[in-house]
Amino acid sequence: MAKQQPPQDNPLDPHPQPRRPGWFSGLRASFLTGLVVVGPVAVTIWLIWTVIGWVDGVVMPFVPGAYHPDAIINRYFGCNAADPACDPIKVNIRGVGVVVFLLFTILVGWLAKGFLGRSILRWAESMVDRMPIVRSVYNGLKQIAETVFAQTETNFDTACLLQYPREGIWAIAFISTKAKGEVAAKTPYGDEMLSVFLPTTPNPTSGFLLFVPKKDVILLDMSVEDAAKLVISAGLVYPNNKEGKGVSPPALAASMANETPPAAAKKPEETEQGTV
C-alpha cells in the first residue's frame, strides 16, 4: 500500500489545527523566564559589589597602612615585610572601607550632638559663609541632606483622594501636614486646610504642592507604600483589599461589566406588572 501523505492545512478553513510548539520555542521560553528571575538578582549583587568597592577605594587610602587587613594578618602570623625570607600575605577584603566609613560617620554625629561639637560646627559654618561660591554649594547640599536624612515626625503617613485637575477627576495624593502660618491665615475658606503632595506618574518624586480644604479630601485605608505602588505602576498594581486578596484592573473591570444596573434590573418587574 502507498504511504498516505499527512493532510495539509487548508488556508480557507476557519478553524485550522493548532501547531504544537517545537523544542526551540520551549528553550526560548525557559531562557526568558530564567532571565527574568536571574537578571534582577545579578544586577543587584553587581551594583552592591561595585558600590562597596568604590567606597573602599575612597576610604582605605586615608587609613594607615598598619591597620589594613593584610598588614594585620601578616603581623598576627609574625611575618615582617622587611624580612626577605617571609612571603607576606596579600588579601583584599571588600567592605572594610564601608565599616570604617560607618564608624567614622557615627563618631562625627555623636560629637556633633554635644556642646563642643556644636561649637566647632558653628565656627566651621561661619568660616564657610565667608566664601562666596563655597557658601552656596554648602548650603544647598546641607538643605538636601537635612531633607532626605532628617529624622522627623512630619512625613507622609496618609494617602488620600482629591479632585484634580478639575471637578469629577480624582487623583491620589499624600497628606503632609496641616496648613500653618500665613497660608492658613490668608486662605478664603473657613474650613481647615491641608497641605497635600500630588505625585506624578511614573516618577513620584516630582509633583505638586496643593493646599486643599479638609472637607474636599477623602482619606484612604491603603498604606502610603501601596498608594505609591499604584502611582508608579500607572494603575496596574492595585493594593490588597481587607480580605487579603489582590484586586487587579482586569478583574475589577470584569466585575464592573457583570454588574447589572439598577434600572435594568427593575425593567422586567415593571413589564410583568404592566401585563398583569
LOTIVO-720258 format. One record per residue (C-alpha): residue number from 1; z, x, y; residue in one letter. Coordinates in steps of 0.001 Angstrom, whole numbers. Each point is the difference from the previous one (the first is absolute). Layout:
N
<pt><nr>NUM</nr><up>Z</up><east>X</east><north>Y</north><rest>a</rest></pt>
...
This chain:
276
<pt><nr>1</nr><up>0</up><east>0</east><north>0</north><rest>m</rest></pt>
<pt><nr>2</nr><up>-796</up><east>1177</east><north>3508</north><rest>a</rest></pt>
<pt><nr>3</nr><up>2971</up><east>930</east><north>2154</north><rest>k</rest></pt>
<pt><nr>4</nr><up>632</up><east>-2649</east><north>2647</north><rest>q</rest></pt>
<pt><nr>5</nr><up>139</up><east>1140</east><north>3608</north><rest>q</rest></pt>
<pt><nr>6</nr><up>3134</up><east>-969</east><north>1957</north><rest>p</rest></pt>
<pt><nr>7</nr><up>-586</up><east>-2943</east><north>2329</north><rest>p</rest></pt>
<pt><nr>8</nr><up>-823</up><east>1087</east><north>3513</north><rest>q</rest></pt>
<pt><nr>9</nr><up>1652</up><east>-1514</east><north>3043</north><rest>d</rest></pt>
<pt><nr>10</nr><up>-2000</up><east>-2749</east><north>1604</north><rest>n</rest></pt>
<pt><nr>11</nr><up>-106</up><east>590</east><north>3782</north><rest>p</rest></pt>
<pt><nr>12</nr><up>-395</up><east>-3766</east><north>492</north><rest>l</rest></pt>
<pt><nr>13</nr><up>3096</up><east>-838</east><north>-2036</north><rest>d</rest></pt>
<pt><nr>14</nr><up>2716</up><east>-1324</east><north>2379</north><rest>p</rest></pt>
<pt><nr>15</nr><up>2719</up><east>1170</east><north>-2414</north><rest>h</rest></pt>
<pt><nr>16</nr><up>-931</up><east>3515</east><north>-1156</north><rest>p</rest></pt>
<pt><nr>17</nr><up>2082</up><east>1725</east><north>-2642</north><rest>q</rest></pt>
<pt><nr>18</nr><up>2651</up><east>2282</east><north>1616</north><rest>p</rest></pt>
<pt><nr>19</nr><up>-424</up><east>3656</east><north>-796</north><rest>r</rest></pt>
<pt><nr>20</nr><up>2910</up><east>1923</east><north>-1405</north><rest>r</rest></pt>
<pt><nr>21</nr><up>1097</up><east>2938</east><north>2176</north><rest>p</rest></pt>
<pt><nr>22</nr><up>-808</up><east>3402</east><north>-1414</north><rest>g</rest></pt>
<pt><nr>23</nr><up>2346</up><east>2885</east><north>-656</north><rest>w</rest></pt>
<pt><nr>24</nr><up>-949</up><east>1629</east><north>3305</north><rest>f</rest></pt>
<pt><nr>25</nr><up>1144</up><east>-3074</east><north>1950</north><rest>s</rest></pt>
<pt><nr>26</nr><up>3321</up><east>104</east><north>-1823</north><rest>g</rest></pt>
<pt><nr>27</nr><up>458</up><east>3690</east><north>822</north><rest>l</rest></pt>
<pt><nr>28</nr><up>-835</up><east>-622</east><north>3643</north><rest>r</rest></pt>
<pt><nr>29</nr><up>2489</up><east>-2866</east><north>245</north><rest>a</rest></pt>
<pt><nr>30</nr><up>2716</up><east>2126</east><north>-1628</north><rest>s</rest></pt>
<pt><nr>31</nr><up>-769</up><east>2904</east><north>2334</north><rest>f</rest></pt>
<pt><nr>32</nr><up>227</up><east>-2196</east><north>3096</north><rest>l</rest></pt>
<pt><nr>33</nr><up>3257</up><east>-1549</east><north>-1213</north><rest>t</rest></pt>
<pt><nr>34</nr><up>1477</up><east>3443</east><north>-654</north><rest>g</rest></pt>
<pt><nr>35</nr><up>-1211</up><east>1197</east><north>3396</north><rest>l</rest></pt>
<pt><nr>36</nr><up>1776</up><east>-2883</east><north>1708</north><rest>v</rest></pt>
<pt><nr>37</nr><up>3226</up><east>891</east><north>-1823</north><rest>v</rest></pt>
<pt><nr>38</nr><up>-166</up><east>3819</east><north>214</north><rest>v</rest></pt>
<pt><nr>39</nr><up>-1577</up><east>316</east><north>3461</north><rest>g</rest></pt>
<pt><nr>40</nr><up>2919</up><east>-1218</east><north>2175</north><rest>p</rest></pt>
<pt><nr>41</nr><up>2543</up><east>1932</east><north>-2087</north><rest>v</rest></pt>
<pt><nr>42</nr><up>-2023</up><east>3231</east><north>194</north><rest>a</rest></pt>
<pt><nr>43</nr><up>-587</up><east>-327</east><north>3741</north><rest>v</rest></pt>
<pt><nr>44</nr><up>3704</up><east>-708</east><north>610</north><rest>t</rest></pt>
<pt><nr>45</nr><up>1106</up><east>3030</east><north>-2040</north><rest>i</rest></pt>
<pt><nr>46</nr><up>-2579</up><east>2229</east><north>1692</north><rest>w</rest></pt>
<pt><nr>47</nr><up>1049</up><east>-1180</east><north>3457</north><rest>l</rest></pt>
<pt><nr>48</nr><up>3709</up><east>591</east><north>-679</north><rest>i</rest></pt>
<pt><nr>49</nr><up>-746</up><east>3427</east><north>-1512</north><rest>w</rest></pt>
<pt><nr>50</nr><up>-2123</up><east>968</east><north>3009</north><rest>t</rest></pt>
<pt><nr>51</nr><up>2589</up><east>-1137</east><north>2545</north><rest>v</rest></pt>
<pt><nr>52</nr><up>2773</up><east>1903</east><north>-1808</north><rest>i</rest></pt>
<pt><nr>53</nr><up>-2150</up><east>3143</east><north>-56</north><rest>g</rest></pt>
<pt><nr>54</nr><up>-785</up><east>-367</east><north>3703</north><rest>w</rest></pt>
<pt><nr>55</nr><up>3685</up><east>-383</east><north>901</north><rest>v</rest></pt>
<pt><nr>56</nr><up>873</up><east>3032</east><north>-2138</north><rest>d</rest></pt>
<pt><nr>57</nr><up>-2694</up><east>2050</east><north>1737</north><rest>g</rest></pt>
<pt><nr>58</nr><up>1396</up><east>-888</east><north>3427</north><rest>v</rest></pt>
<pt><nr>59</nr><up>3742</up><east>291</east><north>-742</north><rest>v</rest></pt>
<pt><nr>60</nr><up>287</up><east>2907</east><north>-2466</north><rest>m</rest></pt>
<pt><nr>61</nr><up>-1179</up><east>2719</east><north>2473</north><rest>p</rest></pt>
<pt><nr>62</nr><up>3121</up><east>-789</east><north>2072</north><rest>f</rest></pt>
<pt><nr>63</nr><up>2288</up><east>486</east><north>-3018</north><rest>v</rest></pt>
<pt><nr>64</nr><up>1176</up><east>3609</east><north>-516</north><rest>p</rest></pt>
<pt><nr>65</nr><up>-1678</up><east>1716</east><north>-2941</north><rest>g</rest></pt>
<pt><nr>66</nr><up>3337</up><east>606</east><north>-1722</north><rest>a</rest></pt>
<pt><nr>67</nr><up>434</up><east>-3761</east><north>-435</north><rest>y</rest></pt>
<pt><nr>68</nr><up>-3407</up><east>-740</east><north>-1485</north><rest>h</rest></pt>
<pt><nr>69</nr><up>57</up><east>-1305</east><north>-3585</north><rest>p</rest></pt>
<pt><nr>70</nr><up>-1668</up><east>3089</east><north>-1516</north><rest>d</rest></pt>
<pt><nr>71</nr><up>2435</up><east>2364</east><north>1801</north><rest>a</rest></pt>
<pt><nr>72</nr><up>3001</up><east>-1998</east><north>-1233</north><rest>i</rest></pt>
<pt><nr>73</nr><up>-1316</up><east>32</east><north>-3597</north><rest>i</rest></pt>
<pt><nr>74</nr><up>-661</up><east>3756</east><north>66</north><rest>n</rest></pt>
<pt><nr>75</nr><up>3438</up><east>633</east><north>1461</north><rest>r</rest></pt>
<pt><nr>76</nr><up>1593</up><east>-2144</east><north>-2707</north><rest>y</rest></pt>
<pt><nr>77</nr><up>-1695</up><east>2003</east><north>-2766</north><rest>f</rest></pt>
<pt><nr>78</nr><up>811</up><east>3323</east><north>1705</north><rest>g</rest></pt>
<pt><nr>79</nr><up>-3590</up><east>891</east><north>794</north><rest>c</rest></pt>
<pt><nr>80</nr><up>-491</up><east>1961</east><north>3203</north><rest>n</rest></pt>
<pt><nr>81</nr><up>-3434</up><east>-71</east><north>1594</north><rest>a</rest></pt>
<pt><nr>82</nr><up>419</up><east>3653</east><north>1070</north><rest>a</rest></pt>
<pt><nr>83</nr><up>524</up><east>1085</east><north>-3604</north><rest>d</rest></pt>
<pt><nr>84</nr><up>-3391</up><east>996</east><north>-1526</north><rest>p</rest></pt>
<pt><nr>85</nr><up>1306</up><east>-600</east><north>-3515</north><rest>a</rest></pt>
<pt><nr>86</nr><up>687</up><east>-3651</east><north>753</north><rest>c</rest></pt>
<pt><nr>87</nr><up>-2790</up><east>-2524</east><north>126</north><rest>d</rest></pt>
<pt><nr>88</nr><up>1137</up><east>-2668</east><north>2512</north><rest>p</rest></pt>
<pt><nr>89</nr><up>-393</up><east>-3639</east><north>-910</north><rest>i</rest></pt>
<pt><nr>90</nr><up>-2271</up><east>-1961</east><north>2331</north><rest>k</rest></pt>
<pt><nr>91</nr><up>389</up><east>-3762</east><north>33</north><rest>v</rest></pt>
<pt><nr>92</nr><up>-1205</up><east>-2698</east><north>2360</north><rest>n</rest></pt>
<pt><nr>93</nr><up>2308</up><east>-3009</east><north>-132</north><rest>i</rest></pt>
<pt><nr>94</nr><up>-1390</up><east>-2851</east><north>2057</north><rest>r</rest></pt>
<pt><nr>95</nr><up>2458</up><east>-2155</east><north>1866</north><rest>g</rest></pt>
<pt><nr>96</nr><up>2399</up><east>2723</east><north>1165</north><rest>v</rest></pt>
<pt><nr>97</nr><up>-1371</up><east>-228</east><north>3523</north><rest>g</rest></pt>
<pt><nr>98</nr><up>432</up><east>-3784</east><north>-58</north><rest>v</rest></pt>
<pt><nr>99</nr><up>3654</up><east>367</east><north>-1019</north><rest>v</rest></pt>
<pt><nr>100</nr><up>586</up><east>2598</east><north>2745</north><rest>v</rest></pt>
<pt><nr>101</nr><up>-1672</up><east>-2273</east><north>2561</north><rest>f</rest></pt>
<pt><nr>102</nr><up>2151</up><east>-2987</east><north>-1025</north><rest>l</rest></pt>
<pt><nr>103</nr><up>3217</up><east>2029</east><north>156</north><rest>l</rest></pt>
<pt><nr>104</nr><up>-955</up><east>1441</east><north>3382</north><rest>f</rest></pt>
<pt><nr>105</nr><up>-857</up><east>-3455</east><north>1379</north><rest>t</rest></pt>
<pt><nr>106</nr><up>3298</up><east>-1461</east><north>-1239</north><rest>i</rest></pt>
<pt><nr>107</nr><up>1913</up><east>2892</east><north>1594</north><rest>l</rest></pt>
<pt><nr>108</nr><up>-1795</up><east>-442</east><north>3332</north><rest>v</rest></pt>
<pt><nr>109</nr><up>658</up><east>-3756</east><north>-43</north><rest>g</rest></pt>
<pt><nr>110</nr><up>3673</up><east>539</east><north>-772</north><rest>w</rest></pt>
<pt><nr>111</nr><up>333</up><east>2485</east><north>2853</north><rest>l</rest></pt>
<pt><nr>112</nr><up>-1937</up><east>-2245</east><north>2410</north><rest>a</rest></pt>
<pt><nr>113</nr><up>2490</up><east>-2838</east><north>-551</north><rest>k</rest></pt>
<pt><nr>114</nr><up>2915</up><east>2165</east><north>1101</north><rest>g</rest></pt>
<pt><nr>115</nr><up>1111</up><east>718</east><north>3565</north><rest>f</rest></pt>
<pt><nr>116</nr><up>-1235</up><east>3576</east><north>-48</north><rest>l</rest></pt>
<pt><nr>117</nr><up>-3334</up><east>-1010</east><north>-1472</north><rest>g</rest></pt>
<pt><nr>118</nr><up>-536</up><east>-2723</east><north>2592</north><rest>r</rest></pt>
<pt><nr>119</nr><up>787</up><east>2452</east><north>2778</north><rest>s</rest></pt>
<pt><nr>120</nr><up>-2501</up><east>2536</east><north>-1354</north><rest>i</rest></pt>
<pt><nr>121</nr><up>-2596</up><east>-2752</east><north>-460</north><rest>l</rest></pt>
<pt><nr>122</nr><up>410</up><east>-1220</east><north>3592</north><rest>r</rest></pt>
<pt><nr>123</nr><up>-314</up><east>3555</east><north>1289</north><rest>w</rest></pt>
<pt><nr>124</nr><up>-3167</up><east>572</east><north>-2065</north><rest>a</rest></pt>
<pt><nr>125</nr><up>-1531</up><east>-3284</east><north>1192</north><rest>e</rest></pt>
<pt><nr>126</nr><up>760</up><east>909</east><north>3616</north><rest>s</rest></pt>
<pt><nr>127</nr><up>-1874</up><east>3249</east><north>-535</north><rest>m</rest></pt>
<pt><nr>128</nr><up>-2950</up><east>-1838</east><north>-1528</north><rest>v</rest></pt>
<pt><nr>129</nr><up>-106</up><east>-2490</east><north>2895</north><rest>d</rest></pt>
<pt><nr>130</nr><up>-811</up><east>2863</east><north>2356</north><rest>r</rest></pt>
<pt><nr>131</nr><up>-3235</up><east>782</east><north>-1865</north><rest>m</rest></pt>
<pt><nr>132</nr><up>-2792</up><east>-2375</east><north>1103</north><rest>p</rest></pt>
<pt><nr>133</nr><up>-2246</up><east>-53</east><north>-3082</north><rest>i</rest></pt>
<pt><nr>134</nr><up>2699</up><east>637</east><north>-2596</north><rest>v</rest></pt>
<pt><nr>135</nr><up>2117</up><east>-2782</east><north>1503</north><rest>r</rest></pt>
<pt><nr>136</nr><up>-2683</up><east>-2645</east><north>-553</north><rest>s</rest></pt>
<pt><nr>137</nr><up>-671</up><east>1086</east><north>-3580</north><rest>v</rest></pt>
<pt><nr>138</nr><up>3707</up><east>216</east><north>-876</north><rest>y</rest></pt>
<pt><nr>139</nr><up>892</up><east>-3398</east><north>1476</north><rest>n</rest></pt>
<pt><nr>140</nr><up>-2901</up><east>-1690</east><north>-1778</north><rest>g</rest></pt>
<pt><nr>141</nr><up>871</up><east>1514</east><north>-3367</north><rest>l</rest></pt>
<pt><nr>142</nr><up>3671</up><east>-823</east><north>514</north><rest>k</rest></pt>
<pt><nr>143</nr><up>-749</up><east>-3661</east><north>661</north><rest>q</rest></pt>
<pt><nr>144</nr><up>-2211</up><east>-208</east><north>-3080</north><rest>i</rest></pt>
<pt><nr>145</nr><up>2666</up><east>1645</east><north>-2182</north><rest>a</rest></pt>
<pt><nr>146</nr><up>2743</up><east>-2269</east><north>1319</north><rest>e</rest></pt>
<pt><nr>147</nr><up>-2138</up><east>-3069</east><north>-598</north><rest>t</rest></pt>
<pt><nr>148</nr><up>-950</up><east>966</east><north>-3555</north><rest>v</rest></pt>
<pt><nr>149</nr><up>3183</up><east>1634</east><north>-1289</north><rest>f</rest></pt>
<pt><nr>150</nr><up>2741</up><east>-1680</east><north>2035</north><rest>a</rest></pt>
<pt><nr>151</nr><up>2490</up><east>-1921</east><north>-2146</north><rest>q</rest></pt>
<pt><nr>152</nr><up>593</up><east>-3186</east><north>1953</north><rest>t</rest></pt>
<pt><nr>153</nr><up>822</up><east>-3557</east><north>-938</north><rest>e</rest></pt>
<pt><nr>154</nr><up>-2894</up><east>-1458</east><north>1989</north><rest>t</rest></pt>
<pt><nr>155</nr><up>-2881</up><east>-84</east><north>-2450</north><rest>n</rest></pt>
<pt><nr>156</nr><up>-2412</up><east>-2506</east><north>-1444</north><rest>f</rest></pt>
<pt><nr>157</nr><up>2099</up><east>-2128</east><north>-2341</north><rest>d</rest></pt>
<pt><nr>158</nr><up>-1731</up><east>-3394</east><north>277</north><rest>t</rest></pt>
<pt><nr>159</nr><up>-3603</up><east>-1112</east><north>-464</north><rest>a</rest></pt>
<pt><nr>160</nr><up>-1268</up><east>-3075</east><north>1800</north><rest>c</rest></pt>
<pt><nr>161</nr><up>-3006</up><east>-2148</east><north>754</north><rest>l</rest></pt>
<pt><nr>162</nr><up>-1293</up><east>-746</east><north>3486</north><rest>l</rest></pt>
<pt><nr>163</nr><up>-3134</up><east>-1504</east><north>1488</north><rest>q</rest></pt>
<pt><nr>164</nr><up>-2335</up><east>2740</east><north>1208</north><rest>y</rest></pt>
<pt><nr>165</nr><up>-2496</up><east>464</east><north>1656</north><rest>p</rest></pt>
<pt><nr>166</nr><up>-128</up><east>-3742</east><north>644</north><rest>r</rest></pt>
<pt><nr>167</nr><up>1743</up><east>-3150</east><north>-1120</north><rest>e</rest></pt>
<pt><nr>168</nr><up>-830</up><east>-977</east><north>-3567</north><rest>g</rest></pt>
<pt><nr>169</nr><up>-547</up><east>3582</east><north>-1261</north><rest>i</rest></pt>
<pt><nr>170</nr><up>3030</up><east>1599</east><north>-1647</north><rest>w</rest></pt>
<pt><nr>171</nr><up>750</up><east>3698</east><north>-323</north><rest>a</rest></pt>
<pt><nr>172</nr><up>2728</up><east>2029</east><north>-1699</north><rest>i</rest></pt>
<pt><nr>173</nr><up>2297</up><east>1969</east><north>2298</north><rest>a</rest></pt>
<pt><nr>174</nr><up>3336</up><east>1822</east><north>-78</north><rest>f</rest></pt>
<pt><nr>175</nr><up>2988</up><east>-834</east><north>2174</north><rest>i</rest></pt>
<pt><nr>176</nr><up>1382</up><east>3122</east><north>1633</north><rest>s</rest></pt>
<pt><nr>177</nr><up>2794</up><east>-1323</east><north>2224</north><rest>t</rest></pt>
<pt><nr>178</nr><up>887</up><east>-2573</east><north>2623</north><rest>k</rest></pt>
<pt><nr>179</nr><up>-1585</up><east>362</east><north>3415</north><rest>a</rest></pt>
<pt><nr>180</nr><up>2432</up><east>1627</east><north>2409</north><rest>k</rest></pt>
<pt><nr>181</nr><up>257</up><east>1111</east><north>3590</north><rest>g</rest></pt>
<pt><nr>182</nr><up>-2714</up><east>-783</east><north>2489</north><rest>e</rest></pt>
<pt><nr>183</nr><up>-2366</up><east>-1393</east><north>-2637</north><rest>v</rest></pt>
<pt><nr>184</nr><up>2511</up><east>-2655</east><north>-1079</north><rest>a</rest></pt>
<pt><nr>185</nr><up>1010</up><east>-787</east><north>3587</north><rest>a</rest></pt>
<pt><nr>186</nr><up>-3507</up><east>-506</east><north>1428</north><rest>k</rest></pt>
<pt><nr>187</nr><up>-1671</up><east>-1959</east><north>-2800</north><rest>t</rest></pt>
<pt><nr>188</nr><up>-742</up><east>-3576</east><north>1083</north><rest>p</rest></pt>
<pt><nr>189</nr><up>1284</up><east>-1509</east><north>-3243</north><rest>y</rest></pt>
<pt><nr>190</nr><up>3589</up><east>-1136</east><north>-191</north><rest>g</rest></pt>
<pt><nr>191</nr><up>233</up><east>658</east><north>-3731</north><rest>d</rest></pt>
<pt><nr>192</nr><up>1007</up><east>3254</east><north>-1602</north><rest>e</rest></pt>
<pt><nr>193</nr><up>-2809</up><east>2556</east><north>-150</north><rest>m</rest></pt>
<pt><nr>194</nr><up>-694</up><east>2371</east><north>-2875</north><rest>l</rest></pt>
<pt><nr>195</nr><up>-1867</up><east>3282</east><north>80</north><rest>s</rest></pt>
<pt><nr>196</nr><up>-2476</up><east>-122</east><north>-2872</north><rest>v</rest></pt>
<pt><nr>197</nr><up>-2313</up><east>2697</east><north>-1328</north><rest>f</rest></pt>
<pt><nr>198</nr><up>-3353</up><east>-1325</east><north>-1213</north><rest>l</rest></pt>
<pt><nr>199</nr><up>-1652</up><east>2611</east><north>-2297</north><rest>p</rest></pt>
<pt><nr>200</nr><up>-3718</up><east>410</east><north>-542</north><rest>t</rest></pt>
<pt><nr>201</nr><up>-1847</up><east>100</east><north>-3318</north><rest>t</rest></pt>
<pt><nr>202</nr><up>-299</up><east>2315</east><north>-1919</north><rest>p</rest></pt>
<pt><nr>203</nr><up>1957</up><east>2445</east><north>2183</north><rest>n</rest></pt>
<pt><nr>204</nr><up>3418</up><east>-1553</east><north>742</north><rest>p</rest></pt>
<pt><nr>205</nr><up>1098</up><east>2953</east><north>2154</north><rest>t</rest></pt>
<pt><nr>206</nr><up>-2069</up><east>-1387</east><north>2871</north><rest>s</rest></pt>
<pt><nr>207</nr><up>411</up><east>-3453</east><north>1440</north><rest>g</rest></pt>
<pt><nr>208</nr><up>1271</up><east>-2041</east><north>2926</north><rest>f</rest></pt>
<pt><nr>209</nr><up>3435</up><east>-494</east><north>1514</north><rest>l</rest></pt>
<pt><nr>210</nr><up>468</up><east>-3694</east><north>791</north><rest>l</rest></pt>
<pt><nr>211</nr><up>2875</up><east>-1870</east><north>1628</north><rest>f</rest></pt>
<pt><nr>212</nr><up>71</up><east>-3440</east><north>-1598</north><rest>v</rest></pt>
<pt><nr>213</nr><up>2414</up><east>-2947</east><north>360</north><rest>p</rest></pt>
<pt><nr>214</nr><up>2271</up><east>-302</east><north>-3007</north><rest>k</rest></pt>
<pt><nr>215</nr><up>-1065</up><east>-3609</east><north>-592</north><rest>k</rest></pt>
<pt><nr>216</nr><up>-3625</up><east>1124</east><north>-535</north><rest>d</rest></pt>
<pt><nr>217</nr><up>907</up><east>2456</east><north>-2782</north><rest>v</rest></pt>
<pt><nr>218</nr><up>245</up><east>-969</east><north>-3672</north><rest>i</rest></pt>
<pt><nr>219</nr><up>2237</up><east>2299</east><north>-2044</north><rest>l</rest></pt>
<pt><nr>220</nr><up>-1243</up><east>1007</east><north>-3461</north><rest>l</rest></pt>
<pt><nr>221</nr><up>2073</up><east>509</east><north>-3158</north><rest>d</rest></pt>
<pt><nr>222</nr><up>-2126</up><east>2951</east><north>-1147</north><rest>m</rest></pt>
<pt><nr>223</nr><up>1227</up><east>3513</east><north>664</north><rest>s</rest></pt>
<pt><nr>224</nr><up>-1488</up><east>2314</east><north>2589</north><rest>v</rest></pt>
<pt><nr>225</nr><up>-1527</up><east>2134</east><north>-2789</north><rest>e</rest></pt>
<pt><nr>226</nr><up>-1777</up><east>-3020</east><north>-1528</north><rest>d</rest></pt>
<pt><nr>227</nr><up>-1277</up><east>-1091</east><north>3400</north><rest>a</rest></pt>
<pt><nr>228</nr><up>-1286</up><east>3519</east><north>682</north><rest>a</rest></pt>
<pt><nr>229</nr><up>-1826</up><east>1</east><north>-3358</north><rest>k</rest></pt>
<pt><nr>230</nr><up>-1590</up><east>-3325</east><north>911</north><rest>l</rest></pt>
<pt><nr>231</nr><up>-1180</up><east>1386</east><north>3339</north><rest>v</rest></pt>
<pt><nr>232</nr><up>-1283</up><east>3296</east><north>-1406</north><rest>i</rest></pt>
<pt><nr>233</nr><up>-1892</up><east>-1681</east><north>-2850</north><rest>s</rest></pt>
<pt><nr>234</nr><up>-1610</up><east>-2534</east><north>2382</north><rest>a</rest></pt>
<pt><nr>235</nr><up>1498</up><east>-2889</east><north>-1957</north><rest>g</rest></pt>
<pt><nr>236</nr><up>-922</up><east>1250</east><north>-3480</north><rest>l</rest></pt>
<pt><nr>237</nr><up>3547</up><east>833</east><north>-1137</north><rest>v</rest></pt>
<pt><nr>238</nr><up>2385</up><east>-2924</east><north>305</north><rest>y</rest></pt>
<pt><nr>239</nr><up>3762</up><east>438</east><north>-406</north><rest>p</rest></pt>
<pt><nr>240</nr><up>1875</up><east>-1452</east><north>-2933</north><rest>n</rest></pt>
<pt><nr>241</nr><up>1382</up><east>-3488</east><north>362</north><rest>n</rest></pt>
<pt><nr>242</nr><up>3567</up><east>-1030</east><north>-699</north><rest>k</rest></pt>
<pt><nr>243</nr><up>-742</up><east>-529</east><north>-3696</north><rest>e</rest></pt>
<pt><nr>244</nr><up>-1114</up><east>3637</east><north>-297</north><rest>g</rest></pt>
<pt><nr>245</nr><up>-3646</up><east>-824</east><north>-781</north><rest>k</rest></pt>
<pt><nr>246</nr><up>-2687</up><east>1580</east><north>2102</north><rest>g</rest></pt>
<pt><nr>247</nr><up>-2319</up><east>-2270</east><north>1986</north><rest>v</rest></pt>
<pt><nr>248</nr><up>-3531</up><east>1312</east><north>339</north><rest>s</rest></pt>
<pt><nr>249</nr><up>-2559</up><east>-1360</east><north>2477</north><rest>p</rest></pt>
<pt><nr>250</nr><up>-2399</up><east>-1288</east><north>-2749</north><rest>p</rest></pt>
<pt><nr>251</nr><up>2821</up><east>-1891</east><north>-1681</north><rest>a</rest></pt>
<pt><nr>252</nr><up>1148</up><east>-1357</east><north>3357</north><rest>l</rest></pt>
<pt><nr>253</nr><up>-3525</up><east>-1133</east><north>861</north><rest>a</rest></pt>
<pt><nr>254</nr><up>-420</up><east>-1624</east><north>-3434</north><rest>a</rest></pt>
<pt><nr>255</nr><up>3264</up><east>-1885</east><north>329</north><rest>s</rest></pt>
<pt><nr>256</nr><up>-988</up><east>-1213</east><north>3456</north><rest>m</rest></pt>
<pt><nr>257</nr><up>-3392</up><east>-1108</east><north>-1307</north><rest>a</rest></pt>
<pt><nr>258</nr><up>1557</up><east>-1921</east><north>-2914</north><rest>n</rest></pt>
<pt><nr>259</nr><up>2400</up><east>-1893</east><north>2218</north><rest>e</rest></pt>
<pt><nr>260</nr><up>-1089</up><east>-3581</east><north>619</north><rest>t</rest></pt>
<pt><nr>261</nr><up>209</up><east>-1124</east><north>3635</north><rest>p</rest></pt>
<pt><nr>262</nr><up>2434</up><east>-2865</east><north>632</north><rest>p</rest></pt>
<pt><nr>263</nr><up>-2758</up><east>-2180</east><north>1438</north><rest>a</rest></pt>
<pt><nr>264</nr><up>-2183</up><east>473</east><north>-3081</north><rest>a</rest></pt>
<pt><nr>265</nr><up>2914</up><east>-803</east><north>-2292</north><rest>a</rest></pt>
<pt><nr>266</nr><up>589</up><east>-3349</east><north>1704</north><rest>k</rest></pt>
<pt><nr>267</nr><up>-3630</up><east>-1174</east><north>-149</north><rest>k</rest></pt>
<pt><nr>268</nr><up>75</up><east>-1234</east><north>-3647</north><rest>p</rest></pt>
<pt><nr>269</nr><up>3188</up><east>-1999</east><north>671</north><rest>e</rest></pt>
<pt><nr>270</nr><up>-1512</up><east>-1592</east><north>3093</north><rest>e</rest></pt>
<pt><nr>271</nr><up>-3175</up><east>-833</east><north>-1960</north><rest>t</rest></pt>
<pt><nr>272</nr><up>1978</up><east>-1598</east><north>-2833</north><rest>e</rest></pt>
<pt><nr>273</nr><up>1982</up><east>-2101</east><north>2461</north><rest>q</rest></pt>
<pt><nr>274</nr><up>-3224</up><east>-1087</east><north>1664</north><rest>g</rest></pt>
<pt><nr>275</nr><up>-1587</up><east>-1063</east><north>-3307</north><rest>t</rest></pt>
<pt><nr>276</nr><up>3107</up><east>-1900</east><north>-1059</north><rest>v</rest></pt>
